[in-house]
Amino acid sequence: MRTRLDHLDLDKQIEEKSEYREKLRGLQLKLLHAQRLLQDSAKSLILVFEGPDAAGKGGVIKRLTERLDPRLVRVWSVVKPTEEEKAHHYLWRFWSKIPATGQTAIFDRSWYGRVLVERVEGFAKKEEWKRGYREILDFEKTLVDGGAILMKFFVHITKSEQLRRFERRAADPYKHWKISEEDWRNRRKWNEHILAAEEMFVRTNSRFAPWNLIEGNYKWYARVKIMKLLVKRMEQEFGTL
């Protein structure tokens, strides 16, 4: 049986750098305009990025934010919880990171860790991660009802492309910090992670916060596609940018 991720055409790409740069600049300008409209509204913007290690989430976030007013946007790179955070409900640590009206928060990994890595690695009991789907939907519904524009992106790559990127990082002294034993360990459980992601799509794809699946083998294509989707959503909210 083919999964949702299997249906992605990961060969999609933008071949010319000049075309990529032109599209990127145009989209960045529209997003800057959208940020100004958001600032004067009673809305906030929350962007969630999930996907395999080395899928390019950080690169997308960098291009998405580099022309924005940094005073109005925060990027949260979510790592393993602290001892204090582990002593609370897993959603506790995210409430303080929810943006005020007029502002944006971007999550490089998120509360979906409960039903992804915590499930696969056994950090959450079966009854805990199974309960997580409902808890997450309730959490997101609360955010949207409170005025948040919430968009969720899963950037996907092939296992062979991930290996190529891992090897490039390991060979580049300026990118050693991007690769760790944890990344290699996660790779050894590739199938389990994909299975967890597929169930996550089914259980947490909602009308108010649907999942956007992104073809990530070619980084230029992924960045432009995500920014186009974001521009489209902001135009639905504020009109043509």
N, CA, C and O of each residue as an XYZ file, in Angstrom:
964
protein
N       0.842     -1.197      0.000
C       0.000      0.000      0.000
C       0.879      1.249      0.000
O       1.782      1.373      0.827
N       0.618      2.170     -0.923
C       1.407      3.393     -1.010
C       0.932      4.406      0.028
O      -0.264      4.548      0.283
N       1.900      5.105      0.617
C       1.579      6.102      1.626
C       1.508      7.490      0.991
O       1.810      7.652     -0.192
N       1.115      8.475      1.768
C       1.065      9.844      1.261
C       2.438     10.309      0.804
O       2.566     10.953     -0.237
N       3.455      9.986      1.574
C       4.808     10.416      1.222
C       5.290      9.730     -0.052
O       6.060     10.311     -0.817
N       4.844      8.506     -0.280
C       5.219      7.786     -1.506
C       4.680      8.484     -2.752
O       5.252      8.353     -3.834
N       3.595      9.216     -2.606
C       2.971      9.873     -3.752
C       3.653     11.189     -4.129
O       3.340     11.774     -5.166
N       4.573     11.652     -3.300
C       5.273     12.893     -3.619
C       6.255     12.668     -4.765
O       6.958     11.658     -4.800
N       6.299     13.608     -5.694
C       7.270     13.559     -6.784
C       8.519     14.302     -6.335
O       8.613     15.520     -6.484
N       9.474     13.565     -5.785
C      10.665     14.189     -5.197
C      11.686     14.625     -6.241
O      12.749     15.137     -5.889
N      11.379     14.431     -7.507
C      12.268     14.894     -8.577
C      11.952     16.322     -9.022
O      12.650     16.873     -9.874
N      10.910     16.924     -8.456
C      10.562     18.290     -8.840
C      11.684     19.242     -8.457
O      12.248     19.150     -7.366
N      12.002     20.155     -9.365
C      13.107     21.062     -9.081
C      12.994     22.346     -9.890
O      12.235     22.434    -10.855
N      13.773     23.339     -9.467
C      14.008     24.562    -10.237
C      15.460     24.481    -10.702
O      16.373     24.453     -9.877
N      15.674     24.444    -11.989
C      17.015     24.155    -12.506
C      17.919     25.386    -12.587
O      19.126     25.281    -12.373
N      17.347     26.543    -12.893
C      18.166     27.734    -13.093
C      18.244     28.560    -11.813
O      17.223     28.890    -11.210
N      19.469     28.889    -11.409
C      19.653     29.680    -10.194
C      19.043     31.067    -10.336
O      18.514     31.619     -9.371
N      19.115     31.632    -11.540
C      18.552     32.964    -11.766
C      17.035     32.949    -11.560
O      16.467     33.884    -10.996
N      16.381     31.863    -12.028
C      14.939     31.734    -11.850
C      14.599     31.604    -10.371
O      13.645     32.214     -9.889
N      15.386     30.806     -9.655
C      15.182     30.618     -8.222
C      15.314     31.943     -7.477
O      14.469     32.279     -6.647
N      16.360     32.686     -7.769
C      16.588     33.948     -7.075
C      15.481     34.954     -7.356
O      15.053     35.680     -6.459
N      15.022     34.997     -8.595
C      13.961     35.932     -8.958
C      12.671     35.600     -8.206
O      12.013     36.487     -7.664
N      12.317     34.305     -8.180
C      11.112     33.892     -7.474
C      11.254     34.146     -5.975
O      10.308     34.590     -5.325
N      12.418     33.868     -5.437
C      12.658     34.044     -4.010
C      12.494     35.509     -3.608
O      11.823     35.811     -2.622
N      13.101     36.413     -4.362
C      13.012     37.842     -4.040
C      11.563     38.328     -4.081
O      11.129     39.072     -3.202
N      10.822     37.906     -5.101
C       9.431     38.323     -5.214
C       8.584     37.843     -4.044
O       7.757     38.587     -3.517
N       8.795     36.596     -3.644
C       8.034     36.032     -2.536
C       8.427     36.670     -1.210
O       7.572     36.911     -0.359
N       9.715     36.945     -1.031
C      10.167     37.585      0.199
C       9.568     38.980      0.352
O       9.233     39.392      1.462
N       9.432     39.704     -0.744
C       8.832     41.033     -0.699
C       7.353     40.942     -0.298
O       6.866     41.749      0.493
N       6.652     39.954     -0.850
C       5.248     39.774     -0.504
C       5.101     39.400      0.970
O       4.170     39.849      1.638
N       6.014     38.585      1.471
C       5.933     38.187      2.872
C       6.247     39.356      3.805
O       5.686     39.451      4.896
N       7.132     40.233      3.380
C       7.406     41.441      4.166
C       6.158     42.313      4.250
O       5.832     42.848      5.310
N       5.461     42.449      3.118
C       4.215     43.203      3.105
C       3.182     42.538      4.008
O       2.465     43.215      4.747
N       3.109     41.211      3.945
C       2.165     40.472      4.782
C       2.485     40.662      6.257
O       1.581     40.741      7.089
N       3.772     40.737      6.580
C       4.167     40.936      7.973
C       3.656     42.279      8.507
O       3.243     42.383      9.662
N       3.691     43.300      7.650
C       3.185     44.619      8.052
C       1.676     44.575      8.300
O       1.177     45.182      9.248
N       0.962     43.859      7.447
C      -0.481     43.730      7.620
C      -0.798     42.921      8.875
O      -1.736     43.238      9.608
N      -0.019     41.888      9.113
C      -0.196     41.073     10.313
C       0.034     41.910     11.567
O      -0.693     41.778     12.552
N       1.047     42.770     11.524
C       1.395     43.595     12.675
C       0.231     44.489     13.116
O       0.056     44.758     14.305
N      -0.546     44.935     12.159
C      -1.662     45.848     12.445
C      -2.984     45.116     12.659
O      -4.043     45.739     12.729
N      -2.914     43.800     12.761
C      -4.133     43.001     12.902
C      -4.230     42.401     14.300
O      -3.343     42.578     15.135
N      -5.317     41.698     14.531
C      -5.501     40.978     15.797
C      -5.089     39.515     15.644
O      -5.428     38.676     16.478
N      -4.353     39.220     14.571
C      -3.917     37.860     14.275
C      -2.451     37.651     14.670
O      -1.710     38.611     14.882
N      -2.058     36.412     14.763
C      -0.653     36.035     14.877
C      -0.394     34.928     13.859
O      -1.334     34.347     13.316
N       0.883     34.637     13.603
C       1.239     33.605     12.628
C       2.132     32.566     13.286
O       3.135     32.905     13.915
N       1.763     31.299     13.138
C       2.549     30.189     13.682
C       2.856     29.224     12.546
O       1.947     28.719     11.888
N       4.137     28.973     12.320
C       4.580     28.051     11.277
C       5.297     26.872     11.930
O       6.207     27.056     12.738
N       4.879     25.669     11.573
C       5.457     24.447     12.130
C       6.165     23.682     11.017
O       5.591     23.441      9.955
N       7.418     23.301     11.270
C       8.197     22.533     10.293
C       8.620     21.204     10.900
O       9.260     21.155     11.950
N       8.248     20.129     10.214
C       8.677     18.786     10.590
C       9.265     18.113      9.350
O       9.137     18.617      8.234
N       9.908     16.970      9.564
C      10.497     16.237      8.455
C      11.747     15.506      8.903
O      12.231     15.746     10.009
N      12.284     14.617      8.072
C      13.493     13.879      8.431
C      14.672     14.807      8.685
O      14.682     15.948      8.223
N      15.659     14.319      9.416
C      16.897     15.070      9.606
C      17.505     15.379      8.240
O      17.503     14.537      7.342
N      18.024     16.598      8.097
C      18.683     17.069      6.865
C      17.712     17.293      5.715
O      18.132     17.358      4.560
N      16.424     17.412      6.008
C      15.443     17.643      4.943
C      15.487     19.067      4.404
O      14.928     19.348      3.343
N      16.145     19.962      5.125
C      16.256     21.338      4.644
C      15.359     22.325      5.361
O      15.125     23.426      4.862
N      14.853     21.949      6.527
C      13.952     22.822      7.271
C      14.633     24.136      7.650
O      14.050     25.212      7.515
N      15.868     24.035      8.123
C      16.594     25.236      8.523
C      16.846     26.181      7.370
O      16.776     27.399      7.536
N      17.141     25.634      6.199
C      17.377     26.455      5.020
C      16.125     27.187      4.579
O      16.183     28.343      4.160
N      14.989     26.504      4.675
C      13.716     27.145      4.346
C      13.461     28.309      5.298
O      13.113     29.408      4.868
N      13.637     28.060      6.582
C      13.361     29.084      7.596
C      14.284     30.285      7.406
O      13.851     31.429      7.549
N      15.541     30.033      7.088
C      16.486     31.127      6.869
C      16.030     32.031      5.734
O      16.027     33.253      5.881
N      15.643     31.441      4.594
C      15.215     32.256      3.433
C      13.869     32.920      3.696
O      13.599     34.014      3.200
N      13.037     32.256      4.474
C      11.718     32.793      4.754
C      11.810     34.048      5.630
O      11.018     34.977      5.479
N      12.776     34.064      6.538
C      12.857     35.152      7.516
C      13.874     36.235      7.180
O      13.839     37.301      7.795
N      14.776     36.007      6.231
C      15.917     36.907      6.083
C      15.545     38.320      5.659
O      16.339     39.236      5.872
N      14.364     38.540      5.064
C      13.937     39.887      4.671
C      12.860     40.453      5.592
O      12.381     41.567      5.377
N      12.480     39.693      6.613
C      11.436     40.140      7.531
C      12.013     41.025      8.631
O      13.218     41.022      8.881
N      11.136     41.780      9.282
C      11.527     42.585     10.438
C      11.800     41.622     11.595
O      10.869     40.982     12.084
N      13.057     41.502     12.046
C      13.380     40.513     13.080
C      12.735     40.792     14.428
O      12.676     39.910     15.285
N      12.251     42.014     14.620
C      11.604     42.347     15.890
C      10.247     41.677     16.039
O       9.701     41.595     17.139
N       9.708     41.200     14.922
C       8.343     40.666     14.931
C       8.284     39.159     14.684
O       7.202     38.599     14.508
N       9.442     38.507     14.669
C       9.464     37.069     14.385
C      10.462     36.366     15.301
O      11.556     36.872     15.551
N      10.075     35.207     15.793
C      10.963     34.376     16.598
C      11.008     32.974     16.003
O       9.988     32.416     15.598
N      12.213     32.421     15.960
C      12.407     31.047     15.483
C      12.788     30.183     16.677
O      13.730     30.491     17.407
N      12.057     29.119     16.860
C      12.311     28.203     17.975
C      12.796     26.863     17.425
O      12.061     26.168     16.724
N      14.024     26.511     17.744
C      14.564     25.204     17.379
C      14.336     24.273     18.567
O      14.968     24.417     19.613
N      13.442     23.336     18.394
C      12.997     22.504     19.512
C      13.903     21.292     19.668
O      14.024     20.473     18.757
N      14.534     21.186     20.821
C      15.402     20.050     21.141
C      14.784     19.291     22.307
O      13.650     19.561     22.704
N      15.527     18.349     22.848
C      14.961     17.545     23.937
C      14.636     18.441     25.134
O      15.344     19.415     25.389
N      13.581     18.117     25.860
C      13.152     18.967     26.966
C      14.139     18.995     28.122
O      14.869     18.033     28.358
N      14.149     20.119     28.842
C      14.962     20.243     30.044
C      14.311     19.449     31.176
O      13.196     18.945     31.036
N      15.023     19.346     32.295
C      14.458     18.640     33.440
C      13.194     19.326     33.934
O      12.233     18.660     34.318
N      13.191     20.660     33.925
C      12.002     21.396     34.347
C      10.830     21.120     33.408
O       9.699     20.924     33.853
N      11.113     21.108     32.097
C      10.057     20.861     31.120
C       9.509     19.441     31.232
O       8.310     19.221     31.061
N      10.380     18.484     31.516
C       9.933     17.095     31.649
C       9.044     16.891     32.871
O       8.296     15.916     32.949
N       9.133     17.820     33.823
C       8.318     17.723     35.029
C       6.899     18.238     34.805
O       6.053     18.129     35.693
N       6.629     18.803     33.611
C       5.318     19.319     33.258
C       4.723     18.523     32.092
O       5.397     17.686     31.492
N       3.462     18.794     31.783
C       2.844     18.260     30.573
C       3.673     18.708     29.375
O       4.187     19.826     29.368
N       3.812     17.849     28.357
C       4.725     18.146     27.257
C       4.362     19.407     26.479
O       5.231     20.009     25.849
N       3.093     19.819     26.512
C       2.700     21.042     25.812
C       3.030     22.308     26.609
O       2.971     23.413     26.071
N       3.369     22.150     27.865
C       3.640     23.291     28.741
C       4.728     24.204     28.179
O       4.607     25.428     28.213
N       5.794     23.587     27.661
C       6.931     24.398     27.221
C       6.653     25.178     25.938
O       7.425     26.064     25.573
N       5.560     24.855     25.254
C       5.248     25.566     24.012
C       4.363     26.795     24.234
O       4.357     27.711     23.412
N       3.624     26.815     25.333
C       2.715     27.942     25.551
C       3.459     29.273     25.634
O       2.976     30.287     25.130
N       4.618     29.272     26.261
C       5.376     30.528     26.400
C       5.992     30.981     25.081
O       6.479     32.107     24.982
N       5.976     30.126     24.078
C       6.560     30.443     22.773
C       5.500     30.861     21.744
O       5.836     31.204     20.611
N       4.253     30.833     22.130
C       3.169     31.238     21.232
C       3.251     32.755     21.040
O       3.348     33.487     22.025
N       3.214     33.241     19.800
C       3.425     34.679     19.560
C       2.242     35.539     19.991
O       1.095     35.093     20.010
N       2.557     36.786     20.337
C       1.519     37.771     20.613
C       0.869     38.179     19.291
O       1.409     37.897     18.221
N      -0.278     38.836     19.361
C      -0.926     39.310     18.137
C       0.025     40.225     17.375
O       0.751     41.025     17.967
N       0.006     40.093     16.052
C       0.871     40.897     15.202
C       2.251     40.310     14.985
O       3.040     40.852     14.212
N       2.555     39.202     15.662
C       3.890     38.622     15.586
C       3.852     37.201     15.027
O       2.792     36.601     14.853
N       5.063     36.685     14.751
C       5.208     35.365     14.116
C       6.125     34.480     14.952
O       7.138     34.946     15.474
N       5.772     33.213     15.076
C       6.644     32.208     15.683
C       6.814     31.062     14.697
O       5.846     30.572     14.115
N       8.069     30.643     14.520
C       8.386     29.546     13.609
C       9.031     28.427     14.419
O       9.998     28.654     15.146
N       8.495     27.235     14.290
C       8.992     26.089     15.056
C       9.724     25.116     14.142
O       9.128     24.497     13.261
N      11.033     24.994     14.369
C      11.850     23.986     13.702
C      11.778     22.733     14.570
O      12.580     22.551     15.486
N      10.831     21.893     14.277
C      10.308     20.810     15.094
C       9.415     21.417     16.160
O       9.519     22.605     16.467
N       8.532     20.595     16.726
C       7.451     21.176     17.511
C       6.869     20.170     18.488
O       7.497     19.170     18.835
N       5.640     20.466     18.924
C       4.883     19.574     19.799
C       4.613     18.226     19.148
O       4.212     17.278     19.823
N       4.830     18.134     17.831
C       4.627     16.843     17.163
C       5.696     15.825     17.520
O       5.603     14.661     17.129
N       6.705     16.250     18.255
C       7.691     15.294     18.752
C       7.054     14.187     19.575
O       7.554     13.063     19.619
N       5.934     14.519     20.230
C       5.246     13.508     21.055
C       4.826     12.299     20.240
O       4.924     11.167     20.713
N       4.353     12.531     19.001
C       3.849     11.424     18.177
C       4.854     11.006     17.102
O       4.560     10.148     16.270
N       6.046     11.622     17.124
C       7.095     11.246     16.177
C       8.269     10.624     16.926
O       8.267      9.421     17.190
N       9.266     11.429     17.270
C      10.485     10.870     17.870
C      10.205     10.228     19.230
O      10.791      9.195     19.554
N       9.311     10.829     20.034
C       9.041     10.242     21.354
C       8.345      8.888     21.218
O       8.535      7.992     22.040
N       7.553      8.759     20.184
C       6.907      7.476     19.908
C       7.939      6.455     19.457
O       8.001      5.351     19.997
N       8.747      6.819     18.470
C       9.695      5.872     17.869
C      10.766      5.445     18.866
O      11.130      4.271     18.930
N      11.273      6.408     19.647
C      12.366      6.107     20.571
C      11.890      5.575     21.921
O      12.703      5.199     22.765
N      10.575      5.544     22.123
C      10.061      5.022     23.377
C      10.131      6.008     24.531
O      10.004      5.611     25.689
N      10.332      7.293     24.233
C      10.372      8.308     25.289
C       8.976      8.565     25.859
O       8.837      9.046     26.984
N       7.957      8.246     25.084
C       6.568      8.354     25.547
C       5.952      6.964     25.520
O       6.188      6.189     24.594
N       5.172      6.657     26.528
C       4.474      5.378     26.562
C       3.418      5.340     25.457
O       2.985      6.383     24.968
N       3.009      4.138     25.071
C       2.037      3.995     23.987
C       0.752      4.768     24.271
O       0.217      5.437     23.387
N       0.264      4.674     25.495
C      -0.970      5.383     25.820
C      -0.773      6.907     25.783
O      -1.718      7.656     25.537
N       0.476      7.356     26.032
C       0.765      8.797     26.019
C       0.783      9.335     24.597
O       0.148     10.351     24.314
N       1.510      8.661     23.689
C       1.558      9.212     22.334
C       0.241      9.005     21.585
O      -0.105      9.797     20.708
N      -0.484      7.958     21.922
C      -1.795      7.778     21.295
C      -2.763      8.877     21.743
O      -3.564      9.368     20.948
N      -2.684      9.249     22.993
C      -3.504     10.342     23.504
C      -3.060     11.688     22.908
O      -3.838     12.641     22.849
N      -1.816     11.744     22.474
C      -1.250     12.982     21.960
C      -1.974     13.543     20.749
O      -2.038     14.762     20.589
N      -2.519     12.695     19.897
C      -3.211     13.196     18.703
C      -4.374     14.110     19.092
O      -4.533     15.200     18.543
N      -5.173     13.654     20.038
C      -6.314     14.463     20.474
C      -5.845     15.721     21.196
O      -6.398     16.803     20.999
N      -4.830     15.570     22.027
C      -4.321     16.725     22.773
C      -3.777     17.790     21.831
O      -3.994     18.984     22.043
N      -3.078     17.362     20.802
C      -2.504     18.305     19.845
C      -3.601     19.005     19.050
O      -3.534     20.216     18.839
N      -4.597     18.265     18.612
C      -5.708     18.884     17.883
C      -6.437     19.914     18.743
O      -6.791     20.993     18.267
N      -6.655     19.576     20.003
C      -7.304     20.521     20.912
C      -6.443     21.767     21.109
O      -6.955     22.886     21.127
N      -5.151     21.570     21.253
C      -4.193     22.668     21.422
C      -4.219     23.591     20.203
O      -4.296     24.812     20.340
N      -4.156     23.004     19.027
C      -4.146     23.804     17.805
C      -5.477     24.515     17.582
O      -5.502     25.654     17.114
N      -6.570     23.855     17.910
C      -7.887     24.491     17.777
C      -7.982     25.699     18.702
O      -8.552     26.725     18.330
N      -7.431     25.580     19.893
C      -7.412     26.700     20.834
C      -6.621     27.873     20.261
O      -7.040     29.025     20.375
N      -5.477     27.578     19.646
C      -4.651     28.634     19.060
C      -5.388     29.338     17.921
O      -5.418     30.567     17.857
N      -5.979     28.554     17.028
C      -6.676     29.132     15.876
C      -7.904     29.923     16.324
O      -8.164     31.010     15.808
N      -8.656     29.386     17.277
C      -9.823     30.098     17.790
C      -9.414     31.419     18.447
O     -10.199     32.366     18.491
N      -8.195     31.473     18.951
C      -7.690     32.680     19.589
C      -7.106     33.690     18.619
O      -6.632     34.748     19.035
N      -7.134     33.373     17.311
C      -6.676     34.341     16.315
C      -5.390     33.982     15.595
O      -4.891     34.776     14.798
N      -4.845     32.809     15.856
C      -3.587     32.420     15.191
C      -3.858     31.874     13.783
O      -4.829     31.152     13.556
N      -2.988     32.231     12.862
C      -2.935     31.598     11.544
C      -1.879     30.500     11.674
O      -0.700     30.795     11.866
N      -2.286     29.262     11.571
C      -1.386     28.130     11.818
C      -1.185     27.333     10.544
O      -2.142     26.844      9.943
N       0.088     27.206     10.132
C       0.416     26.397      8.961
C       1.465     25.359      9.340
O       2.419     25.652     10.060
N       1.268     24.127      8.834
C       2.153     23.021      9.173
C       2.771     22.446      7.891
O       2.067     22.149      6.926
N       4.083     22.299      7.905
C       4.808     21.795      6.739
C       5.627     20.568      7.123
O       6.324     20.565      8.137
N       5.534     19.530      6.304
C       6.402     18.366      6.456
C       7.273     18.293      5.212
O       6.790     18.008      4.116
N       8.575     18.556      5.395
C       9.523     18.557      4.278
C      10.133     17.161      4.182
O      10.766     16.683      5.123
N       9.936     16.520      3.042
C      10.354     15.123      2.908
C      11.468     14.957      1.883
O      11.502     15.660      0.874
N      12.372     14.028      2.147
C      13.442     13.658      1.222
C      13.544     12.130      1.186
O      12.995     11.438      2.044
N      14.250     11.625      0.190
C      14.473     10.185      0.123
C      15.574      9.791      1.107
O      16.364     10.626      1.548
N      15.606      8.534      1.429
C      16.638      8.036      2.348
C      18.027      8.195      1.737
O      18.988      8.491      2.448
N      18.137      8.000      0.427
C      19.442      8.140     -0.240
C      19.896      9.600     -0.249
O      21.086      9.876     -0.100
N      18.969     10.530     -0.421
C      19.320     11.948     -0.385
C      19.748     12.353      1.020
O      20.665     13.157      1.188
N      19.089     11.800      2.016
C      19.507     12.094      3.388
C      20.932     11.632      3.631
O      21.714     12.349      4.255
N      21.286     10.440      3.149
C      22.646      9.930      3.316
C      23.652     10.851      2.642
O      24.706     11.142      3.207
N      23.334     11.308      1.439
C      24.233     12.221      0.732
C      24.466     13.501      1.541
O      25.594     13.987      1.627
N      23.422     14.032      2.120
C      23.555     15.260      2.905
C      24.306     15.008      4.206
O      25.104     15.843      4.630
N      24.060     13.875      4.838
C      24.798     13.515      6.049
C      26.302     13.454      5.753
O      27.114     13.998      6.502
N      26.656     12.788      4.660
C      28.079     12.621      4.319
C      28.738     13.947      3.989
O      29.903     14.166      4.319
N      27.990     14.837      3.334
C      28.521     16.165      3.028
C      28.742     16.970      4.300
O      29.741     17.678      4.422
N      27.839     16.868      5.226
C      27.993     17.565      6.509
C      29.191     17.034      7.284
O      29.962     17.804      7.856
N      29.338     15.725      7.298
C      30.438     15.114      8.030
C      31.790     15.502      7.447
O      32.783     15.584      8.170
N      31.826     15.742      6.132
C      33.090     16.086      5.464
C      33.396     17.577      5.505
O      34.511     17.983      5.178
N      32.440     18.390      5.895
C      32.618     19.845      5.886
C      32.832     20.346      7.312
O      31.917     20.269      8.133
N      34.047     20.866      7.626
C      34.320     21.317      9.003
C      33.392     22.435      9.468
O      33.203     22.620     10.670
N      32.816     23.177      8.533
C      31.902     24.259      8.900
C      30.478     23.766      9.162
O      29.621     24.524      9.618
N      30.238     22.487      8.869
C      28.895     21.940      9.063
C      28.870     20.749     10.020
O      27.856     20.062     10.140
N      30.013     20.507     10.712
C      30.049     19.393     11.653
C      28.966     19.500     12.721
O      28.441     18.492     13.193
N      28.642     20.728     13.092
C      27.654     20.934     14.144
C      26.263     20.475     13.706
O      25.377     20.295     14.541
N      26.069     20.287     12.396
C      24.759     19.886     11.875
C      24.530     18.382     11.916
O      23.433     17.915     11.612
N      25.552     17.619     12.288
C      25.426     16.167     12.256
C      25.865     15.593     13.604
O      26.868     16.024     14.174
N      25.118     14.631     14.100
C      25.437     14.028     15.397
C      25.089     12.548     15.356
O      24.475     12.063     14.406
N      25.491     11.848     16.396
C      25.181     10.426     16.488
C      23.672     10.205     16.552
O      23.162      9.184     16.090
N      22.972     11.171     17.129
C      21.513     11.061     17.190
C      20.903     11.026     15.788
O      19.927     10.315     15.548
N      21.489     11.806     14.855
C      20.991     11.800     13.478
C      21.176     10.423     12.844
O      20.277      9.920     12.172
N      22.344      9.816     13.061
C      22.606      8.491     12.494
C      21.689      7.449     13.130
O      21.220      6.531     12.457
N      21.434      7.600     14.441
C      20.550      6.653     15.117
C      19.133      6.758     14.563
O      18.472      5.746     14.329
N      18.670      8.000     14.355
C      17.337      8.186     13.780
C      17.249      7.569     12.394
O      16.222      7.004     12.017
N      18.327      7.683     11.644
C      18.339      7.143     10.277
C      18.154      5.634     10.284
O      17.511      5.079      9.393
N      18.715      4.969     11.285
C      18.587      3.512     11.369
C      17.133      3.085     11.611
O      16.779      1.923     11.409
N      16.297      4.036     12.046
C      14.879      3.747     12.264
C      14.030      4.511     11.244
O      12.925      4.956     11.556
N      14.544      4.656     10.048
C      13.864      5.424      8.997
C      12.413      4.964      8.802
O      11.494      5.783      8.795
N      12.217      3.662      8.645
C      10.870      3.143      8.374
C       9.906      3.432      9.522
O       8.740      3.752      9.292
N      10.396      3.318     10.760
C       9.548      3.594     11.912
C       9.135      5.066     11.951
O       7.998      5.394     12.291
N      10.082      5.954     11.596
C       9.777      7.387     11.578
C       8.754      7.719     10.485
O       7.859      8.538     10.692
N       8.895      7.085      9.334
C       7.947      7.326      8.241
C       6.555      6.824      8.630
O       5.554      7.484      8.351
N       6.497      5.672      9.265
C       5.216      5.122      9.719
C       4.537      6.057     10.714
O       3.329      6.282     10.649
N       5.338      6.601     11.640
C       4.796      7.532     12.634
C       4.289      8.802     11.958
O       3.248      9.338     12.338
N       5.029      9.286     10.949
C       4.607     10.489     10.233
C       3.294     10.250      9.491
O       2.411     11.108      9.488
N       3.170      9.090      8.869
C       1.953      8.788      8.118
C       0.725      8.757      9.029
O      -0.336      9.267      8.668
N       0.877      8.162     10.200
C      -0.260      8.149     11.116
C      -0.552      9.558     11.627
O      -1.709      9.918     11.842
N       0.490     10.343     11.818
C       0.325     11.731     12.247
C      -0.504     12.520     11.237
O      -1.387     13.287     11.621
N      -0.220     12.332      9.937
C      -0.991     13.042      8.902
C      -2.474     12.690      9.004
O      -3.337     13.565      8.934
N      -2.757     11.404      9.169
C      -4.142     10.946      9.216
C      -4.858     11.496     10.446
O      -6.010     11.922     10.365
N      -4.171     11.483     11.578
C      -4.835     11.813     12.844
C      -4.862     13.300     13.161
O      -5.671     13.735     13.980
N      -3.988     14.098     12.525
C      -3.906     15.518     12.907
C      -4.070     16.460     11.720
O      -3.776     17.650     11.831
N      -4.530     15.948     10.598
C      -4.827     16.814      9.458
C      -6.242     17.374      9.655
O      -7.225     16.640      9.560
N      -6.331     18.670      9.928
C      -7.620     19.268     10.261
C      -7.988     20.358      9.273
O      -7.139     20.844      8.525
N      -9.248     20.738      9.273
C      -9.716     21.815      8.400
C      -9.037     23.132      8.767
O      -8.715     23.931      7.887
N      -8.820     23.362     10.055
C      -8.251     24.638     10.506
C      -6.722     24.659     10.469
O      -6.113     25.727     10.531
N      -6.103     23.479     10.366
C      -4.633     23.421     10.286
C      -4.207     22.165      9.540
O      -3.725     21.213     10.154
N      -4.382     22.155      8.205
C      -4.015     20.967      7.414
C      -2.494     20.840      7.258
O      -1.759     21.817      7.399
N      -2.050     19.641      6.970
C      -0.634     19.415      6.684
C      -0.331     19.759      5.232
O      -1.117     19.454      4.335
N       0.811     20.395      5.010
C       1.342     20.643      3.669
C       2.582     19.770      3.501
O       3.577     19.961      4.201
N       2.525     18.813      2.576
C       3.659     17.911      2.331
C       4.523     18.502      1.228
O       4.032     18.839      0.150
N       5.814     18.624      1.510
C       6.731     19.350      0.624
C       7.815     18.423      0.085
O       8.463     17.699      0.840
N       8.002     18.456     -1.235
C       9.066     17.681     -1.881
C      10.404     18.375     -1.607
O      10.628     19.496     -2.065
N      11.293     17.709     -0.858
C      12.494     18.383     -0.385
C      13.810     17.953     -0.993
O      14.852     18.466     -0.586
N      13.819     17.032     -1.952
C      15.090     16.588     -2.519
C      15.864     17.727     -3.181
O      17.095     17.734     -3.176
N      15.136     18.687     -3.748
C      15.777     19.854     -4.369
C      15.393     21.083     -3.545
O      14.237     21.508     -3.530
N      16.377     21.631     -2.874
C      16.124     22.662     -1.871
C      15.490     23.910     -2.461
O      14.614     24.500     -1.828
N      15.898     24.332     -3.650
C      15.332     25.538     -4.253
C      13.834     25.367     -4.450
O      13.052     26.270     -4.154
N      13.444     24.211     -4.947
C      12.028     23.946     -5.196
C      11.238     23.981     -3.886
O      10.169     24.588     -3.818
N      11.765     23.330     -2.852
C      11.060     23.266     -1.575
C      10.861     24.654     -0.979
O       9.782     24.973     -0.479
N      11.901     25.475     -1.032
C      11.805     26.815     -0.448
C      10.750     27.648     -1.160
O       9.935     28.310     -0.517
N      10.766     27.613     -2.476
C       9.805     28.409     -3.249
C       8.387     27.901     -3.019
O       7.464     28.702     -2.870
N       8.199     26.589     -2.988
C       6.857     26.039     -2.800
C       6.280     26.444     -1.452
O       5.117     26.839     -1.364
N       7.079     26.350     -0.414
C       6.597     26.705      0.925
C       6.229     28.177      0.996
O       5.198     28.539      1.561
N       7.067     29.018      0.426
C       6.790     30.449      0.471
C       5.561     30.812     -0.358
O       4.809     31.715      0.008
N       5.357     30.118     -1.465
C       4.142     30.335     -2.266
C       2.903     29.960     -1.466
O       1.907     30.684     -1.488
N       2.957     28.833     -0.760
C       1.818     28.402      0.046
C       1.530     29.400      1.161
O       0.374     29.683      1.476
N       2.591     29.926      1.748
C       2.411     30.903      2.813
C       1.826     32.208      2.269
O       0.928     32.786      2.881
N       2.325     32.669      1.134
C       1.789     33.879      0.512
C       0.297     33.686      0.197
O      -0.518     34.573      0.452
N      -0.044     32.532     -0.353
C      -1.449     32.252     -0.678
C      -2.321     32.309      0.566
O      -3.419     32.865      0.539
N      -1.832     31.735      1.652
C      -2.619     31.745      2.903
C      -2.763     33.163      3.452
O      -3.830     33.526      3.946
N      -1.714     33.957      3.373
C      -1.764     35.319      3.873
C      -2.680     36.188      3.001
O      -3.334     37.105      3.497
N      -2.717     35.889      1.698
C      -3.632     36.619      0.820
C      -5.089     36.272      1.116
O      -5.972     37.120      0.981
N      -5.338     35.039      1.516
C      -6.692     34.664      1.925
C      -7.119     35.469      3.142
O      -8.299     35.773      3.317
N      -6.158     35.805      3.972
C      -6.458     36.530      5.206
C      -6.521     38.038      4.989
O      -7.393     38.708      5.542
N      -5.602     38.578      4.188
C      -5.442     40.025      4.100
C      -5.703     40.611      2.711
O      -5.680     41.831      2.546
N      -5.949     39.762      1.716
C      -6.123     40.260      0.360
C      -4.823     40.189     -0.414
O      -3.790     39.807      0.135
N      -4.867     40.556     -1.685
C      -3.706     40.463     -2.571
C      -2.533     41.263     -2.015
O      -2.687     42.419     -1.619
N      -1.358     40.631     -1.990
C      -0.150     41.280     -1.455
C       0.618     41.986     -2.581
O       1.662     42.589     -2.332
